[in-house]
Amino acid sequence: MTAQTLVVVVAGVALGAVIWWPASSGGRSGLRFASMAILSLPRRLSSWSGPVIAASVVALGFGVGAVLVGVVTGMGAAALAGVCVWAFAVQARSRRALVETDELAQLAGVLANQALVAPTVVQAVREAAPLVSGRVGIAARQMAAECETGGLVEAASRFAATIRRPLAEMVVTMLSEAFRGGSQWVNLASVLADEAAEAAETARHFHRQVAALMPQVAVTVVMAAGMVAITGFAARDVGAWLISATGQQLLLVLALLIVVLCARVVAPAWRAAR
């Protein structure tokens, strides 16, 4: 078997793995496990660690391409690394949105229950806040504490400014209406709890799709770059042409084309996960 034939076989197997493996249950769980392991690192660091890690990965891609081939190829490698980072950033944003939507749904459900027994809206917020977990729970407890020293409307507005989710705005609107004397706030709380549960289910479905697709996009980009690199190393004449000025320009054009194609998938998911 010649080196060229070996390259074709390896590339075919790799491409088949990219296409078929993520479609299976084991493949999806494997991709999800790997992506979750990557996404869990920034949560343990500071809030600015995400942009720093992203810039480091892009710089690493440029450095590897520039050292191994040339500056032009390094630019293409940086663009491909940026797409991979973007894909994982979409997944991180989707997961954060899912967690906060679940917490807001939990808050809405607890408020609906408290609306049936609490004598006042402030008392309902005070009783409901400790039962909510996560970032929303922290903001809700802060809102309950501020109700003791200020008005509920102002505290609720600060809660919405902290969470910055449409569902949080709906919770604030319901609380403000109830505090101003709305007679139907029990019904409003019940309707809001139902809508929040539906929003949480929608966010859960969206995240399942993102968790399956975004790692596949990143793996596809890496495998495409890997197949080009394997071809260049296996066939010396091809490798010599790829490191030439014309070859590097072609690699840059191909990298930018891959970036554009991937952006058509990643960009809508990025906007939807906001």
Contacts in CASP RR format, 6 or more apart in sequence:
PFRMAT RR
TARGET T0000
AUTHOR 0000-0000-0000
METHOD contacts of the structure
MODEL  1
MTAQTLVVVVAGVALGAVIWWPASSGGRSGLRFASMAILSLPRRLSSWSG
PVIAASVVALGFGVGAVLVGVVTGMGAAALAGVCVWAFAVQARSRRALVE
TDELAQLAGVLANQALVAPTVVQAVREAAPLVSGRVGIAARQMAAECETG
GLVEAASRFAATIRRPLAEMVVTMLSEAFRGGSQWVNLASVLADEAAEAA
ETARHFHRQVAALMPQVAVTVVMAAGMVAITGFAARDVGAWLISATGQQL
LLVLALLIVVLCARVVAPAWRAAR
1 9 0 8 1.000
3 234 0 8 1.000
3 235 0 8 1.000
4 234 0 8 1.000
4 235 0 8 1.000
6 234 0 8 1.000
7 230 0 8 1.000
7 231 0 8 1.000
7 234 0 8 1.000
7 235 0 8 1.000
10 230 0 8 1.000
11 227 0 8 1.000
11 230 0 8 1.000
11 231 0 8 1.000
14 223 0 8 1.000
14 227 0 8 1.000
15 223 0 8 1.000
15 227 0 8 1.000
17 223 0 8 1.000
18 216 0 8 1.000
18 219 0 8 1.000
18 220 0 8 1.000
18 223 0 8 1.000
21 27 0 8 1.000
22 28 0 8 1.000
22 31 0 8 1.000
22 212 0 8 1.000
22 215 0 8 1.000
22 216 0 8 1.000
22 219 0 8 1.000
28 211 0 8 1.000
28 212 0 8 1.000
31 212 0 8 1.000
31 215 0 8 1.000
31 216 0 8 1.000
31 219 0 8 1.000
32 211 0 8 1.000
32 212 0 8 1.000
32 215 0 8 1.000
34 215 0 8 1.000
35 88 0 8 1.000
35 91 0 8 1.000
35 211 0 8 1.000
35 214 0 8 1.000
35 215 0 8 1.000
35 218 0 8 1.000
38 88 0 8 1.000
39 88 0 8 1.000
39 91 0 8 1.000
39 92 0 8 1.000
39 95 0 8 1.000
41 53 0 8 1.000
42 49 0 8 1.000
42 50 0 8 1.000
42 53 0 8 1.000
42 92 0 8 1.000
53 85 0 8 1.000
54 82 0 8 1.000
54 85 0 8 1.000
54 89 0 8 1.000
57 81 0 8 1.000
57 82 0 8 1.000
57 84 0 8 1.000
57 85 0 8 1.000
58 78 0 8 1.000
58 81 0 8 1.000
58 82 0 8 1.000
58 85 0 8 1.000
59 78 0 8 1.000
60 81 0 8 1.000
61 74 0 8 1.000
61 77 0 8 1.000
61 78 0 8 1.000
61 80 0 8 1.000
61 81 0 8 1.000
62 74 0 8 1.000
62 75 0 8 1.000
62 76 0 8 1.000
62 77 0 8 1.000
62 78 0 8 1.000
62 81 0 8 1.000
63 74 0 8 1.000
63 77 0 8 1.000
63 78 0 8 1.000
64 74 0 8 1.000
64 77 0 8 1.000
65 73 0 8 1.000
65 74 0 8 1.000
65 76 0 8 1.000
65 77 0 8 1.000
66 73 0 8 1.000
66 74 0 8 1.000
66 77 0 8 1.000
69 242 0 8 1.000
69 243 0 8 1.000
69 248 0 8 1.000
69 251 0 8 1.000
70 243 0 8 1.000
70 248 0 8 1.000
72 245 0 8 1.000
72 248 0 8 1.000
72 249 0 8 1.000
72 251 0 8 1.000
72 252 0 8 1.000
73 243 0 8 1.000
73 248 0 8 1.000
73 251 0 8 1.000
73 252 0 8 1.000
75 252 0 8 1.000
75 255 0 8 1.000
76 251 0 8 1.000
76 252 0 8 1.000
76 255 0 8 1.000
76 256 0 8 1.000
77 225 0 8 1.000
77 255 0 8 1.000
79 255 0 8 1.000
79 256 0 8 1.000
79 259 0 8 1.000
80 221 0 8 1.000
80 222 0 8 1.000
80 224 0 8 1.000
80 225 0 8 1.000
80 255 0 8 1.000
80 258 0 8 1.000
80 259 0 8 1.000
82 259 0 8 1.000
83 217 0 8 1.000
83 218 0 8 1.000
83 221 0 8 1.000
83 258 0 8 1.000
83 259 0 8 1.000
83 262 0 8 1.000
83 263 0 8 1.000
83 266 0 8 1.000
84 217 0 8 1.000
84 218 0 8 1.000
84 221 0 8 1.000
84 222 0 8 1.000
86 263 0 8 1.000
86 266 0 8 1.000
86 270 0 8 1.000
87 214 0 8 1.000
87 215 0 8 1.000
87 217 0 8 1.000
87 218 0 8 1.000
87 262 0 8 1.000
87 266 0 8 1.000
88 214 0 8 1.000
88 215 0 8 1.000
88 218 0 8 1.000
89 270 0 8 1.000
90 210 0 8 1.000
90 214 0 8 1.000
90 266 0 8 1.000
90 269 0 8 1.000
90 270 0 8 1.000
90 273 0 8 1.000
91 210 0 8 1.000
91 211 0 8 1.000
91 214 0 8 1.000
91 215 0 8 1.000
93 270 0 8 1.000
93 273 0 8 1.000
93 274 0 8 1.000
94 203 0 8 1.000
94 206 0 8 1.000
94 207 0 8 1.000
94 210 0 8 1.000
94 211 0 8 1.000
94 269 0 8 1.000
94 273 0 8 1.000
95 207 0 8 1.000
95 211 0 8 1.000
97 165 0 8 1.000
97 203 0 8 1.000
97 207 0 8 1.000
97 273 0 8 1.000
97 274 0 8 1.000
98 200 0 8 1.000
98 203 0 8 1.000
98 204 0 8 1.000
98 206 0 8 1.000
98 207 0 8 1.000
99 134 0 8 1.000
99 135 0 8 1.000
100 135 0 8 1.000
100 136 0 8 1.000
100 163 0 8 1.000
100 165 0 8 1.000
101 165 0 8 1.000
101 167 0 8 1.000
101 196 0 8 1.000
101 199 0 8 1.000
101 200 0 8 1.000
101 203 0 8 1.000
102 200 0 8 1.000
102 203 0 8 1.000
102 204 0 8 1.000
103 132 0 8 1.000
103 133 0 8 1.000
103 134 0 8 1.000
103 135 0 8 1.000
103 136 0 8 1.000
103 137 0 8 1.000
104 136 0 8 1.000
104 163 0 8 1.000
104 165 0 8 1.000
104 167 0 8 1.000
104 168 0 8 1.000
104 171 0 8 1.000
104 196 0 8 1.000
104 199 0 8 1.000
104 200 0 8 1.000
105 167 0 8 1.000
105 193 0 8 1.000
105 196 0 8 1.000
105 197 0 8 1.000
105 199 0 8 1.000
105 200 0 8 1.000
106 131 0 8 1.000
106 132 0 8 1.000
106 133 0 8 1.000
106 136 0 8 1.000
107 128 0 8 1.000
107 129 0 8 1.000
107 132 0 8 1.000
107 136 0 8 1.000
107 137 0 8 1.000
107 140 0 8 1.000
107 171 0 8 1.000
107 196 0 8 1.000
108 167 0 8 1.000
108 171 0 8 1.000
108 189 0 8 1.000
108 192 0 8 1.000
108 193 0 8 1.000
108 195 0 8 1.000
108 196 0 8 1.000
108 197 0 8 1.000
109 189 0 8 1.000
109 193 0 8 1.000
109 196 0 8 1.000
109 197 0 8 1.000
110 128 0 8 1.000
110 131 0 8 1.000
110 132 0 8 1.000
111 124 0 8 1.000
111 125 0 8 1.000
111 128 0 8 1.000
111 171 0 8 1.000
111 174 0 8 1.000
111 175 0 8 1.000
111 189 0 8 1.000
111 192 0 8 1.000
111 193 0 8 1.000
112 189 0 8 1.000
112 190 0 8 1.000
112 192 0 8 1.000
112 193 0 8 1.000
113 128 0 8 1.000
114 123 0 8 1.000
114 124 0 8 1.000
114 125 0 8 1.000
114 127 0 8 1.000
114 128 0 8 1.000
115 124 0 8 1.000
115 178 0 8 1.000
115 185 0 8 1.000
115 186 0 8 1.000
115 189 0 8 1.000
115 190 0 8 1.000
116 186 0 8 1.000
118 124 0 8 1.000
118 127 0 8 1.000
121 152 0 8 1.000
121 175 0 8 1.000
121 178 0 8 1.000
121 179 0 8 1.000
121 185 0 8 1.000
122 147 0 8 1.000
122 152 0 8 1.000
122 179 0 8 1.000
125 140 0 8 1.000
125 143 0 8 1.000
125 144 0 8 1.000
125 147 0 8 1.000
125 152 0 8 1.000
125 175 0 8 1.000
126 144 0 8 1.000
126 147 0 8 1.000
128 140 0 8 1.000
129 137 0 8 1.000
129 140 0 8 1.000
129 141 0 8 1.000
129 143 0 8 1.000
129 144 0 8 1.000
130 141 0 8 1.000
132 140 0 8 1.000
135 163 0 8 1.000
136 163 0 8 1.000
136 168 0 8 1.000
139 159 0 8 1.000
139 162 0 8 1.000
139 163 0 8 1.000
140 159 0 8 1.000
142 155 0 8 1.000
142 158 0 8 1.000
142 159 0 8 1.000
142 162 0 8 1.000
143 155 0 8 1.000
143 156 0 8 1.000
143 158 0 8 1.000
143 159 0 8 1.000
144 155 0 8 1.000
146 154 0 8 1.000
146 155 0 8 1.000
146 158 0 8 1.000
147 155 0 8 1.000
151 179 0 8 1.000
152 175 0 8 1.000
152 176 0 8 1.000
152 179 0 8 1.000
153 175 0 8 1.000
153 176 0 8 1.000
153 179 0 8 1.000
153 180 0 8 1.000
156 171 0 8 1.000
156 172 0 8 1.000
156 175 0 8 1.000
156 176 0 8 1.000
156 179 0 8 1.000
157 172 0 8 1.000
159 168 0 8 1.000
159 171 0 8 1.000
159 172 0 8 1.000
160 168 0 8 1.000
160 169 0 8 1.000
160 171 0 8 1.000
160 172 0 8 1.000
167 195 0 8 1.000
167 196 0 8 1.000
167 199 0 8 1.000
170 192 0 8 1.000
170 195 0 8 1.000
170 196 0 8 1.000
171 192 0 8 1.000
171 196 0 8 1.000
174 185 0 8 1.000
174 188 0 8 1.000
174 189 0 8 1.000
174 192 0 8 1.000
177 185 0 8 1.000
177 188 0 8 1.000
178 185 0 8 1.000
178 188 0 8 1.000
178 189 0 8 1.000
206 272 0 8 1.000
206 273 0 8 1.000
210 269 0 8 1.000
210 273 0 8 1.000
213 265 0 8 1.000
213 269 0 8 1.000
214 266 0 8 1.000
214 269 0 8 1.000
217 262 0 8 1.000
217 265 0 8 1.000
217 266 0 8 1.000
220 262 0 8 1.000
221 258 0 8 1.000
221 262 0 8 1.000
224 258 0 8 1.000
225 255 0 8 1.000
228 242 0 8 1.000
228 251 0 8 1.000
228 254 0 8 1.000
231 238 0 8 1.000
231 239 0 8 1.000
232 238 0 8 1.000
232 239 0 8 1.000
232 242 0 8 1.000
233 239 0 8 1.000
241 247 0 8 1.000
242 248 0 8 1.000
242 250 0 8 1.000
242 251 0 8 1.000
END
